[in-house]
Amino acid sequence: MRNRRFALAALALLLVVTSARHPSANISIIAHDPADRTPRQMQAAVDVGVFAVSLLVTWTSRPFLR
């Protein structure tokens, strides 16, 4: 009986640990003209298991005309 409780507790702890999400950061730098239908963009992502970082940078390739 004691081993069964220990096994159930270990299984519950394992389920909680595996269901927890690791921290991640999403960084977006939007620097394009809203009228530009095809802005240039650069995307990068790094996931090392413990944490993740995602980066998105957009810009307008043509000069701003005002």
CHARMM-style PDB file with segment names, atoms N, HN, CA, C and O in Angstrom:
ATOM      1  N   MET     1       0.832  -1.194   0.000  1.00  0.00      PROA
ATOM      2  CA  MET     1       0.000   0.000   0.000  1.00  0.00      PROA
ATOM      3  C   MET     1       0.873   1.253   0.000  1.00  0.00      PROA
ATOM      4  O   MET     1       0.578   2.229  -0.689  1.00  0.00      PROA
ATOM      5  N   ARG     2       1.945   1.211   0.776  1.00  0.00      PROA
ATOM      6  HN  ARG     2       2.185   0.418   1.336  1.00  0.00      PROA
ATOM      7  CA  ARG     2       2.826   2.374   0.874  1.00  0.00      PROA
ATOM      8  C   ARG     2       3.522   2.627  -0.466  1.00  0.00      PROA
ATOM      9  O   ARG     2       3.672   3.773  -0.890  1.00  0.00      PROA
ATOM     10  N   ASN     3       3.945   1.543  -1.128  1.00  0.00      PROA
ATOM     11  HN  ASN     3       3.823   0.612  -0.784  1.00  0.00      PROA
ATOM     12  CA  ASN     3       4.601   1.696  -2.433  1.00  0.00      PROA
ATOM     13  C   ASN     3       3.634   2.218  -3.487  1.00  0.00      PROA
ATOM     14  O   ASN     3       4.032   2.972  -4.375  1.00  0.00      PROA
ATOM     15  N   ARG     4       2.388   1.827  -3.397  1.00  0.00      PROA
ATOM     16  HN  ARG     4       2.065   1.215  -2.676  1.00  0.00      PROA
ATOM     17  CA  ARG     4       1.381   2.291  -4.350  1.00  0.00      PROA
ATOM     18  C   ARG     4       1.162   3.792  -4.205  1.00  0.00      PROA
ATOM     19  O   ARG     4       1.063   4.498  -5.208  1.00  0.00      PROA
ATOM     20  N   ARG     5       1.086   4.284  -2.984  1.00  0.00      PROA
ATOM     21  HN  ARG     5       1.166   3.710  -2.169  1.00  0.00      PROA
ATOM     22  CA  ARG     5       0.921   5.731  -2.764  1.00  0.00      PROA
ATOM     23  C   ARG     5       2.127   6.505  -3.280  1.00  0.00      PROA
ATOM     24  O   ARG     5       1.990   7.571  -3.880  1.00  0.00      PROA
ATOM     25  N   PHE     6       3.309   5.951  -3.035  1.00  0.00      PROA
ATOM     26  HN  PHE     6       3.420   5.085  -2.547  1.00  0.00      PROA
ATOM     27  CA  PHE     6       4.528   6.608  -3.507  1.00  0.00      PROA
ATOM     28  C   PHE     6       4.539   6.650  -5.032  1.00  0.00      PROA
ATOM     29  O   PHE     6       4.906   7.669  -5.618  1.00  0.00      PROA
ATOM     30  N   ALA     7       4.139   5.552  -5.684  1.00  0.00      PROA
ATOM     31  HN  ALA     7       3.841   4.725  -5.208  1.00  0.00      PROA
ATOM     32  CA  ALA     7       4.118   5.504  -7.147  1.00  0.00      PROA
ATOM     33  C   ALA     7       3.094   6.489  -7.707  1.00  0.00      PROA
ATOM     34  O   ALA     7       3.366   7.166  -8.698  1.00  0.00      PROA
ATOM     35  N   LEU     8       1.922   6.574  -7.085  1.00  0.00      PROA
ATOM     36  HN  LEU     8       1.700   6.023  -6.280  1.00  0.00      PROA
ATOM     37  CA  LEU     8       0.909   7.529  -7.547  1.00  0.00      PROA
ATOM     38  C   LEU     8       1.370   8.968  -7.364  1.00  0.00      PROA
ATOM     39  O   LEU     8       1.135   9.811  -8.230  1.00  0.00      PROA
ATOM     40  N   ALA     9       2.026   9.255  -6.241  1.00  0.00      PROA
ATOM     41  HN  ALA     9       2.216   8.570  -5.538  1.00  0.00      PROA
ATOM     42  CA  ALA     9       2.539  10.606  -6.005  1.00  0.00      PROA
ATOM     43  C   ALA     9       3.633  10.947  -7.018  1.00  0.00      PROA
ATOM     44  O   ALA     9       3.681  12.069  -7.522  1.00  0.00      PROA
ATOM     45  N   ALA    10       4.500   9.996  -7.313  1.00  0.00      PROA
ATOM     46  HN  ALA    10       4.461   9.084  -6.903  1.00  0.00      PROA
ATOM     47  CA  ALA    10       5.570  10.229  -8.290  1.00  0.00      PROA
ATOM     48  C   ALA    10       4.991  10.440  -9.683  1.00  0.00      PROA
ATOM     49  O   ALA    10       5.469  11.293 -10.430  1.00  0.00      PROA
ATOM     50  N   LEU    11       3.965   9.670 -10.039  1.00  0.00      PROA
ATOM     51  HN  LEU    11       3.576   8.977  -9.433  1.00  0.00      PROA
ATOM     52  CA  LEU    11       3.316   9.831 -11.334  1.00  0.00      PROA
ATOM     53  C   LEU    11       2.634  11.195 -11.451  1.00  0.00      PROA
ATOM     54  O   LEU    11       2.720  11.846 -12.492  1.00  0.00      PROA
ATOM     55  N   ALA    12       1.958  11.625 -10.385  1.00  0.00      PROA
ATOM     56  HN  ALA    12       1.888  11.095  -9.540  1.00  0.00      PROA
ATOM     57  CA  ALA    12       1.301  12.934 -10.387  1.00  0.00      PROA
ATOM     58  C   ALA    12       2.334  14.058 -10.517  1.00  0.00      PROA
ATOM     59  O   ALA    12       2.125  15.016 -11.261  1.00  0.00      PROA
ATOM     60  N   LEU    13       3.438  13.936  -9.796  1.00  0.00      PROA
ATOM     61  HN  LEU    13       3.608  13.157  -9.192  1.00  0.00      PROA
ATOM     62  CA  LEU    13       4.493  14.944  -9.888  1.00  0.00      PROA
ATOM     63  C   LEU    13       5.096  14.979 -11.287  1.00  0.00      PROA
ATOM     64  O   LEU    13       5.381  16.054 -11.814  1.00  0.00      PROA
ATOM     65  N   LEU    14       5.289  13.820 -11.887  1.00  0.00      PROA
ATOM     66  HN  LEU    14       5.057  12.946 -11.459  1.00  0.00      PROA
ATOM     67  CA  LEU    14       5.823  13.753 -13.246  1.00  0.00      PROA
ATOM     68  C   LEU    14       4.879  14.411 -14.249  1.00  0.00      PROA
ATOM     69  O   LEU    14       5.333  15.110 -15.155  1.00  0.00      PROA
ATOM     70  N   LEU    15       3.584  14.200 -14.100  1.00  0.00      PROA
ATOM     71  HN  LEU    15       3.215  13.633 -13.363  1.00  0.00      PROA
ATOM     72  CA  LEU    15       2.605  14.830 -14.986  1.00  0.00      PROA
ATOM     73  C   LEU    15       2.608  16.346 -14.848  1.00  0.00      PROA
ATOM     74  O   LEU    15       2.500  17.060 -15.845  1.00  0.00      PROA
ATOM     75  N   VAL    16       2.730  16.843 -13.624  1.00  0.00      PROA
ATOM     76  HN  VAL    16       2.817  16.263 -12.814  1.00  0.00      PROA
ATOM     77  CA  VAL    16       2.753  18.292 -13.406  1.00  0.00      PROA
ATOM     78  C   VAL    16       4.009  18.906 -14.005  1.00  0.00      PROA
ATOM     79  O   VAL    16       3.944  19.968 -14.623  1.00  0.00      PROA
ATOM     80  N   VAL    17       5.144  18.255 -13.831  1.00  0.00      PROA
ATOM     81  HN  VAL    17       5.197  17.392 -13.329  1.00  0.00      PROA
ATOM     82  CA  VAL    17       6.413  18.792 -14.343  1.00  0.00      PROA
ATOM     83  C   VAL    17       6.432  18.790 -15.868  1.00  0.00      PROA
ATOM     84  O   VAL    17       6.899  19.751 -16.479  1.00  0.00      PROA
ATOM     85  N   THR    18       5.932  17.725 -16.490  1.00  0.00      PROA
ATOM     86  HN  THR    18       5.552  16.945 -15.994  1.00  0.00      PROA
ATOM     87  CA  THR    18       5.969  17.674 -17.956  1.00  0.00      PROA
ATOM     88  C   THR    18       4.922  18.564 -18.602  1.00  0.00      PROA
ATOM     89  O   THR    18       5.087  18.952 -19.758  1.00  0.00      PROA
ATOM     90  N   SER    19       3.857  18.898 -17.899  1.00  0.00      PROA
ATOM     91  HN  SER    19       3.723  18.583 -16.959  1.00  0.00      PROA
ATOM     92  CA  SER    19       2.842  19.758 -18.493  1.00  0.00      PROA
ATOM     93  C   SER    19       3.161  21.236 -18.335  1.00  0.00      PROA
ATOM     94  O   SER    19       2.551  22.060 -19.016  1.00  0.00      PROA
ATOM     95  N   ALA    20       4.081  21.595 -17.473  1.00  0.00      PROA
ATOM     96  HN  ALA    20       4.576  20.925 -16.920  1.00  0.00      PROA
ATOM     97  CA  ALA    20       4.446  23.001 -17.273  1.00  0.00      PROA
ATOM     98  C   ALA    20       5.226  23.498 -18.489  1.00  0.00      PROA
ATOM     99  O   ALA    20       6.110  22.802 -18.988  1.00  0.00      PROA
ATOM    100  N   ARG    21       4.904  24.682 -18.960  1.00  0.00      PROA
ATOM    101  HN  ARG    21       4.185  25.247 -18.555  1.00  0.00      PROA
ATOM    102  CA  ARG    21       5.591  25.276 -20.102  1.00  0.00      PROA
ATOM    103  C   ARG    21       6.844  25.993 -19.629  1.00  0.00      PROA
ATOM    104  O   ARG    21       6.861  26.578 -18.546  1.00  0.00      PROA
ATOM    105  N   HSD    22       7.871  25.949 -20.424  1.00  0.00      PROA
ATOM    106  HN  HSD    22       7.858  25.473 -21.304  1.00  0.00      PROA
ATOM    107  CA  HSD    22       9.082  26.690 -20.089  1.00  0.00      PROA
ATOM    108  C   HSD    22       8.902  28.145 -20.509  1.00  0.00      PROA
ATOM    109  O   HSD    22       8.146  28.436 -21.435  1.00  0.00      PROA
ATOM    110  N   PRO    23       9.588  29.050 -19.836  1.00  0.00      PROA
ATOM    111  CA  PRO    23       9.414  30.471 -20.153  1.00  0.00      PROA
ATOM    112  C   PRO    23       9.909  30.795 -21.569  1.00  0.00      PROA
ATOM    113  O   PRO    23      10.893  30.234 -22.051  1.00  0.00      PROA
ATOM    114  N   SER    24       9.200  31.709 -22.204  1.00  0.00      PROA
ATOM    115  HN  SER    24       8.400  32.164 -21.811  1.00  0.00      PROA
ATOM    116  CA  SER    24       9.593  32.129 -23.542  1.00  0.00      PROA
ATOM    117  C   SER    24       9.329  33.623 -23.691  1.00  0.00      PROA
ATOM    118  O   SER    24       8.442  34.188 -23.052  1.00  0.00      PROA
ATOM    119  N   ALA    25      10.124  34.241 -24.551  1.00  0.00      PROA
ATOM    120  HN  ALA    25      10.846  33.783 -25.070  1.00  0.00      PROA
ATOM    121  CA  ALA    25       9.984  35.672 -24.816  1.00  0.00      PROA
ATOM    122  C   ALA    25       9.743  35.868 -26.305  1.00  0.00      PROA
ATOM    123  O   ALA    25      10.480  35.335 -27.134  1.00  0.00      PROA
ATOM    124  N   ASN    26       8.719  36.628 -26.640  1.00  0.00      PROA
ATOM    125  HN  ASN    26       8.121  37.061 -25.966  1.00  0.00      PROA
ATOM    126  CA  ASN    26       8.421  36.992 -28.027  1.00  0.00      PROA
ATOM    127  C   ASN    26       8.655  38.487 -28.181  1.00  0.00      PROA
ATOM    128  O   ASN    26       7.946  39.300 -27.587  1.00  0.00      PROA
ATOM    129  N   ILE    27       9.649  38.844 -28.980  1.00  0.00      PROA
ATOM    130  HN  ILE    27      10.225  38.184 -29.462  1.00  0.00      PROA
ATOM    131  CA  ILE    27      10.017  40.245 -29.176  1.00  0.00      PROA
ATOM    132  C   ILE    27       9.690  40.623 -30.616  1.00  0.00      PROA
ATOM    133  O   ILE    27      10.160  39.976 -31.551  1.00  0.00      PROA
ATOM    134  N   SER    28       8.887  41.669 -30.797  1.00  0.00      PROA
ATOM    135  HN  SER    28       8.505  42.196 -30.037  1.00  0.00      PROA
ATOM    136  CA  SER    28       8.528  42.140 -32.142  1.00  0.00      PROA
ATOM    137  C   SER    28       8.875  43.621 -32.259  1.00  0.00      PROA
ATOM    138  O   SER    28       8.444  44.440 -31.448  1.00  0.00      PROA
ATOM    139  N   ILE    29       9.659  43.948 -33.278  1.00  0.00      PROA
ATOM    140  HN  ILE    29      10.010  43.282 -33.937  1.00  0.00      PROA
ATOM    141  CA  ILE    29       9.997  45.343 -33.578  1.00  0.00      PROA
ATOM    142  C   ILE    29       9.381  45.646 -34.944  1.00  0.00      PROA
ATOM    143  O   ILE    29       9.913  45.248 -35.980  1.00  0.00      PROA
ATOM    144  N   ILE    30       8.261  46.352 -34.929  1.00  0.00      PROA
ATOM    145  HN  ILE    30       7.828  46.676 -34.088  1.00  0.00      PROA
ATOM    146  CA  ILE    30       7.524  46.652 -36.156  1.00  0.00      PROA
ATOM    147  C   ILE    30       7.861  48.087 -36.562  1.00  0.00      PROA
ATOM    148  O   ILE    30       7.379  49.040 -35.950  1.00  0.00      PROA
ATOM    149  N   ALA    31       8.688  48.235 -37.596  1.00  0.00      PROA
ATOM    150  HN  ALA    31       9.079  47.461 -38.094  1.00  0.00      PROA
ATOM    151  CA  ALA    31       9.144  49.561 -38.017  1.00  0.00      PROA
ATOM    152  C   ALA    31       8.876  49.795 -39.496  1.00  0.00      PROA
ATOM    153  O   ALA    31       9.652  50.485 -40.158  1.00  0.00      PROA
ATOM    154  N   HSD    32       7.804  49.241 -40.022  1.00  0.00      PROA
ATOM    155  HN  HSD    32       7.174  48.681 -39.484  1.00  0.00      PROA
ATOM    156  CA  HSD    32       7.496  49.456 -41.438  1.00  0.00      PROA
ATOM    157  C   HSD    32       6.292  50.376 -41.571  1.00  0.00      PROA
ATOM    158  O   HSD    32       5.498  50.546 -40.645  1.00  0.00      PROA
ATOM    159  N   ASP    33       6.189  50.954 -42.744  1.00  0.00      PROA
ATOM    160  HN  ASP    33       6.834  50.816 -43.496  1.00  0.00      PROA
ATOM    161  CA  ASP    33       5.078  51.835 -43.080  1.00  0.00      PROA
ATOM    162  C   ASP    33       3.806  50.996 -43.200  1.00  0.00      PROA
ATOM    163  O   ASP    33       3.816  49.982 -43.898  1.00  0.00      PROA
ATOM    164  N   PRO    34       2.715  51.384 -42.545  1.00  0.00      PROA
ATOM    165  CA  PRO    34       1.484  50.590 -42.635  1.00  0.00      PROA
ATOM    166  C   PRO    34       0.941  50.444 -44.059  1.00  0.00      PROA
ATOM    167  O   PRO    34       0.216  49.491 -44.345  1.00  0.00      PROA
ATOM    168  N   ALA    35       1.279  51.370 -44.950  1.00  0.00      PROA
ATOM    169  HN  ALA    35       1.867  52.144 -44.719  1.00  0.00      PROA
ATOM    170  CA  ALA    35       0.826  51.284 -46.336  1.00  0.00      PROA
ATOM    171  C   ALA    35       1.656  50.296 -47.159  1.00  0.00      PROA
ATOM    172  O   ALA    35       1.251  49.914 -48.256  1.00  0.00      PROA
ATOM    173  N   ASP    36       2.784  49.891 -46.650  1.00  0.00      PROA
ATOM    174  HN  ASP    36       3.113  50.202 -45.758  1.00  0.00      PROA
ATOM    175  CA  ASP    36       3.650  48.951 -47.356  1.00  0.00      PROA
ATOM    176  C   ASP    36       3.060  47.539 -47.229  1.00  0.00      PROA
ATOM    177  O   ASP    36       2.965  46.982 -46.136  1.00  0.00      PROA
ATOM    178  N   ARG    37       2.664  46.974 -48.390  1.00  0.00      PROA
ATOM    179  HN  ARG    37       2.741  47.427 -49.279  1.00  0.00      PROA
ATOM    180  CA  ARG    37       2.033  45.644 -48.365  1.00  0.00      PROA
ATOM    181  C   ARG    37       3.051  44.509 -48.264  1.00  0.00      PROA
ATOM    182  O   ARG    37       2.698  43.396 -47.874  1.00  0.00      PROA
ATOM    183  N   THR    38       4.293  44.777 -48.607  1.00  0.00      PROA
ATOM    184  HN  THR    38       4.580  45.682 -48.924  1.00  0.00      PROA
ATOM    185  CA  THR    38       5.328  43.739 -48.547  1.00  0.00      PROA
ATOM    186  C   THR    38       6.554  44.265 -47.802  1.00  0.00      PROA
ATOM    187  O   THR    38       7.583  44.529 -48.424  1.00  0.00      PROA
ATOM    188  N   PRO    39       6.462  44.417 -46.506  1.00  0.00      PROA
ATOM    189  CA  PRO    39       7.628  44.900 -45.772  1.00  0.00      PROA
ATOM    190  C   PRO    39       8.713  43.827 -45.688  1.00  0.00      PROA
ATOM    191  O   PRO    39       8.429  42.631 -45.744  1.00  0.00      PROA
ATOM    192  N   ARG    40       9.931  44.269 -45.554  1.00  0.00      PROA
ATOM    193  HN  ARG    40      10.162  45.241 -45.508  1.00  0.00      PROA
ATOM    194  CA  ARG    40      11.041  43.341 -45.332  1.00  0.00      PROA
ATOM    195  C   ARG    40      10.931  42.844 -43.898  1.00  0.00      PROA
ATOM    196  O   ARG    40      10.445  43.558 -43.021  1.00  0.00      PROA
ATOM    197  N   GLN    41      11.379  41.632 -43.668  1.00  0.00      PROA
ATOM    198  HN  GLN    41      11.773  41.052 -44.380  1.00  0.00      PROA
ATOM    199  CA  GLN    41      11.323  41.114 -42.306  1.00  0.00      PROA
ATOM    200  C   GLN    41      12.457  40.131 -42.050  1.00  0.00      PROA
ATOM    201  O   GLN    41      12.994  39.523 -42.977  1.00  0.00      PROA
ATOM    202  N   MET    42      12.805  39.988 -40.795  1.00  0.00      PROA
ATOM    203  HN  MET    42      12.369  40.481 -40.042  1.00  0.00      PROA
ATOM    204  CA  MET    42      13.809  39.052 -40.348  1.00  0.00      PROA
ATOM    205  C   MET    42      13.249  38.355 -39.117  1.00  0.00      PROA
ATOM    206  O   MET    42      12.793  39.017 -38.185  1.00  0.00      PROA
ATOM    207  N   GLN    43      13.278  37.040 -39.104  1.00  0.00      PROA
ATOM    208  HN  GLN    43      13.649  36.503 -39.861  1.00  0.00      PROA
ATOM    209  CA  GLN    43      12.794  36.275 -37.967  1.00  0.00      PROA
ATOM    210  C   GLN    43      13.902  35.378 -37.466  1.00  0.00      PROA
ATOM    211  O   GLN    43      14.690  34.844 -38.247  1.00  0.00      PROA
ATOM    212  N   ALA    44      13.957  35.215 -36.146  1.00  0.00      PROA
ATOM    213  HN  ALA    44      13.317  35.649 -35.512  1.00  0.00      PROA
ATOM    214  CA  ALA    44      14.920  34.308 -35.540  1.00  0.00      PROA
ATOM    215  C   ALA    44      14.280  33.706 -34.297  1.00  0.00      PROA
ATOM    216  O   ALA    44      13.476  34.350 -33.623  1.00  0.00      PROA
ATOM    217  N   ALA    45      14.641  32.485 -34.007  1.00  0.00      PROA
ATOM    218  HN  ALA    45      15.294  31.962 -34.554  1.00  0.00      PROA
ATOM    219  CA  ALA    45      14.128  31.810 -32.810  1.00  0.00      PROA
ATOM    220  C   ALA    45      15.221  30.915 -32.242  1.00  0.00      PROA
ATOM    221  O   ALA    45      15.942  30.245 -32.982  1.00  0.00      PROA
ATOM    222  N   VAL    46      15.331  30.915 -30.916  1.00  0.00      PROA
ATOM    223  HN  VAL    46      14.745  31.459 -30.315  1.00  0.00      PROA
ATOM    224  CA  VAL    46      16.280  30.061 -30.217  1.00  0.00      PROA
ATOM    225  C   VAL    46      15.533  29.373 -29.089  1.00  0.00      PROA
ATOM    226  O   VAL    46      14.894  30.031 -28.267  1.00  0.00      PROA
ATOM    227  N   ASP    47      15.610  28.066 -29.048  1.00  0.00      PROA
ATOM    228  HN  ASP    47      16.129  27.531 -29.715  1.00  0.00      PROA
ATOM    229  CA  ASP    47      14.992  27.288 -27.980  1.00  0.00      PROA
ATOM    230  C   ASP    47      16.052  26.337 -27.435  1.00  0.00      PROA
ATOM    231  O   ASP    47      16.477  25.409 -28.124  1.00  0.00      PROA
ATOM    232  N   VAL    48      16.475  26.572 -26.197  1.00  0.00      PROA
ATOM    233  HN  VAL    48      16.131  27.326 -25.638  1.00  0.00      PROA
ATOM    234  CA  VAL    48      17.518  25.742 -25.594  1.00  0.00      PROA
ATOM    235  C   VAL    48      16.955  24.757 -24.576  1.00  0.00      PROA
ATOM    236  O   VAL    48      17.711  24.139 -23.827  1.00  0.00      PROA
ATOM    237  N   GLY    49      15.658  24.610 -24.546  1.00  0.00      PROA
ATOM    238  HN  GLY    49      15.044  25.112 -25.155  1.00  0.00      PROA
ATOM    239  CA  GLY    49      15.049  23.649 -23.640  1.00  0.00      PROA
ATOM    240  C   GLY    49      14.594  24.266 -22.337  1.00  0.00      PROA
ATOM    241  O   GLY    49      13.497  23.970 -21.863  1.00  0.00      PROA
ATOM    242  N   VAL    50      15.410  25.115 -21.754  1.00  0.00      PROA
ATOM    243  HN  VAL    50      16.300  25.356 -22.139  1.00  0.00      PROA
ATOM    244  CA  VAL    50      15.073  25.764 -20.488  1.00  0.00      PROA
ATOM    245  C   VAL    50      14.285  27.035 -20.735  1.00  0.00      PROA
ATOM    246  O   VAL    50      13.379  27.365 -19.969  1.00  0.00      PROA
ATOM    247  N   PHE    51      14.624  27.759 -21.806  1.00  0.00      PROA
ATOM    248  HN  PHE    51      15.359  27.491 -22.429  1.00  0.00      PROA
ATOM    249  CA  PHE    51      13.905  28.973 -22.179  1.00  0.00      PROA
ATOM    250  C   PHE    51      13.948  29.116 -23.697  1.00  0.00      PROA
ATOM    251  O   PHE    51      14.744  28.465 -24.374  1.00  0.00      PROA
ATOM    252  N   ALA    52      13.086  29.973 -24.215  1.00  0.00      PROA
ATOM    253  HN  ALA    52      12.440  30.502 -23.665  1.00  0.00      PROA
ATOM    254  CA  ALA    52      13.029  30.205 -25.659  1.00  0.00      PROA
ATOM    255  C   ALA    52      12.908  31.697 -25.929  1.00  0.00      PROA
ATOM    256  O   ALA    52      12.288  32.427 -25.155  1.00  0.00      PROA
ATOM    257  N   VAL    53      13.500  32.143 -27.025  1.00  0.00      PROA
ATOM    258  HN  VAL    53      14.003  31.550 -27.653  1.00  0.00      PROA
ATOM    259  CA  VAL    53      13.427  33.543 -27.442  1.00  0.00      PROA
ATOM    260  C   VAL    53      13.053  33.571 -28.917  1.00  0.00      PROA
ATOM    261  O   VAL    53      13.646  32.860 -29.729  1.00  0.00      PROA
ATOM    262  N   SER    54      12.071  34.389 -29.259  1.00  0.00      PROA
ATOM    263  HN  SER    54      11.589  34.967 -28.600  1.00  0.00      PROA
ATOM    264  CA  SER    54      11.643  34.564 -30.643  1.00  0.00      PROA
ATOM    265  C   SER    54      11.711  36.054 -30.963  1.00  0.00      PROA
ATOM    266  O   SER    54      11.244  36.879 -30.177  1.00  0.00      PROA
ATOM    267  N   LEU    55      12.291  36.404 -32.114  1.00  0.00      PROA
ATOM    268  HN  LEU    55      12.670  35.734 -32.752  1.00  0.00      PROA
ATOM    269  CA  LEU    55      12.490  37.797 -32.502  1.00  0.00      PROA
ATOM    270  C   LEU    55      11.932  38.009 -33.902  1.00  0.00      PROA
ATOM    271  O   LEU    55      12.186  37.212 -34.804  1.00  0.00      PROA
ATOM    272  N   LEU    56      11.164  39.095 -34.084  1.00  0.00      PROA
ATOM    273  HN  LEU    56      10.957  39.743 -33.351  1.00  0.00      PROA
ATOM    274  CA  LEU    56      10.632  39.494 -35.387  1.00  0.00      PROA
ATOM    275  C   LEU    56      10.924  40.974 -35.576  1.00  0.00      PROA
ATOM    276  O   LEU    56      10.550  41.801 -34.745  1.00  0.00      PROA
ATOM    277  N   VAL    57      11.595  41.301 -36.677  1.00  0.00      PROA
ATOM    278  HN  VAL    57      11.899  40.629 -37.352  1.00  0.00      PROA
ATOM    279  CA  VAL    57      11.900  42.699 -37.012  1.00  0.00      PROA
ATOM    280  C   VAL    57      11.387  42.946 -38.421  1.00  0.00      PROA
ATOM    281  O   VAL    57      11.700  42.182 -39.334  1.00  0.00      PROA
ATOM    282  N   THR    58      10.595  44.013 -38.613  1.00  0.00      PROA
ATOM    283  HN  THR    58      10.341  44.634 -37.871  1.00  0.00      PROA
ATOM    284  CA  THR    58      10.112  44.383 -39.948  1.00  0.00      PROA
ATOM    285  C   THR    58      10.534  45.819 -40.252  1.00  0.00      PROA
ATOM    286  O   THR    58      10.681  46.643 -39.349  1.00  0.00      PROA
ATOM    287  N   TRP    59      10.725  46.102 -41.542  1.00  0.00      PROA
ATOM    288  HN  TRP    59      10.605  45.433 -42.275  1.00  0.00      PROA
ATOM    289  CA  TRP    59      11.060  47.456 -41.961  1.00  0.00      PROA
ATOM    290  C   TRP    59      10.610  47.655 -43.398  1.00  0.00      PROA
ATOM    291  O   TRP    59      10.349  46.689 -44.115  1.00  0.00      PROA
ATOM    292  N   THR    60      10.521  48.903 -43.813  1.00  0.00      PROA
ATOM    293  HN  THR    60      10.733  49.688 -43.231  1.00  0.00      PROA
ATOM    294  CA  THR    60      10.113  49.263 -45.174  1.00  0.00      PROA
ATOM    295  C   THR    60      11.377  49.450 -46.007  1.00  0.00      PROA
ATOM    296  O   THR    60      12.312  50.143 -45.605  1.00  0.00      PROA
ATOM    297  N   SER    61      11.379  48.821 -47.167  1.00  0.00      PROA
ATOM    298  HN  SER    61      10.619  48.258 -47.493  1.00  0.00      PROA
ATOM    299  CA  SER    61      12.570  48.931 -48.010  1.00  0.00      PROA
ATOM    300  C   SER    61      12.594  50.207 -48.819  1.00  0.00      PROA
ATOM    301  O   SER    61      13.667  50.678 -49.194  1.00  0.00      PROA
ATOM    302  N   ARG    62      11.424  50.781 -49.100  1.00  0.00      PROA
ATOM    303  HN  ARG    62      10.552  50.398 -48.796  1.00  0.00      PROA
ATOM    304  CA  ARG    62      11.377  52.027 -49.851  1.00  0.00      PROA
ATOM    305  C   ARG    62      11.405  53.216 -48.879  1.00  0.00      PROA
ATOM    306  O   ARG    62      10.952  53.089 -47.742  1.00  0.00      PROA
ATOM    307  N   PRO    63      11.927  54.358 -49.311  1.00  0.00      PROA
ATOM    308  CA  PRO    63      11.960  55.523 -48.401  1.00  0.00      PROA
ATOM    309  C   PRO    63      10.567  56.075 -48.162  1.00  0.00      PROA
ATOM    310  O   PRO    63       9.676  55.967 -49.005  1.00  0.00      PROA
ATOM    311  N   PHE    64      10.409  56.665 -47.002  1.00  0.00      PROA
ATOM    312  HN  PHE    64      11.132  56.753 -46.317  1.00  0.00      PROA
ATOM    313  CA  PHE    64       9.136  57.284 -46.662  1.00  0.00      PROA
ATOM    314  C   PHE    64       8.930  58.555 -47.485  1.00  0.00      PROA
ATOM    315  O   PHE    64       9.796  59.430 -47.502  1.00  0.00      PROA
ATOM    316  N   LEU    65       7.803  58.660 -48.158  1.00  0.00      PROA
ATOM    317  HN  LEU    65       7.100  57.950 -48.144  1.00  0.00      PROA
ATOM    318  CA  LEU    65       7.489  59.858 -48.928  1.00  0.00      PROA
ATOM    319  C   LEU    65       6.376  60.603 -48.228  1.00  0.00      PROA
ATOM    320  O   LEU    65       5.274  60.073 -48.079  1.00  0.00      PROA
ATOM    321  N   ARG    66       6.638  61.798 -47.806  1.00  0.00      PROA
ATOM    322  HN  ARG    66       7.533  62.228 -47.927  1.00  0.00      PROA
ATOM    323  CA  ARG    66       5.636  62.604 -47.085  1.00  0.00      PROA
ATOM    324  C   ARG    66       5.562  63.985 -47.644  1.00  0.00      PROA
ATOM    325  OT1 ARG    66       4.777  64.803 -47.166  1.00  0.00      PROA
TER     326      ARG     66
END
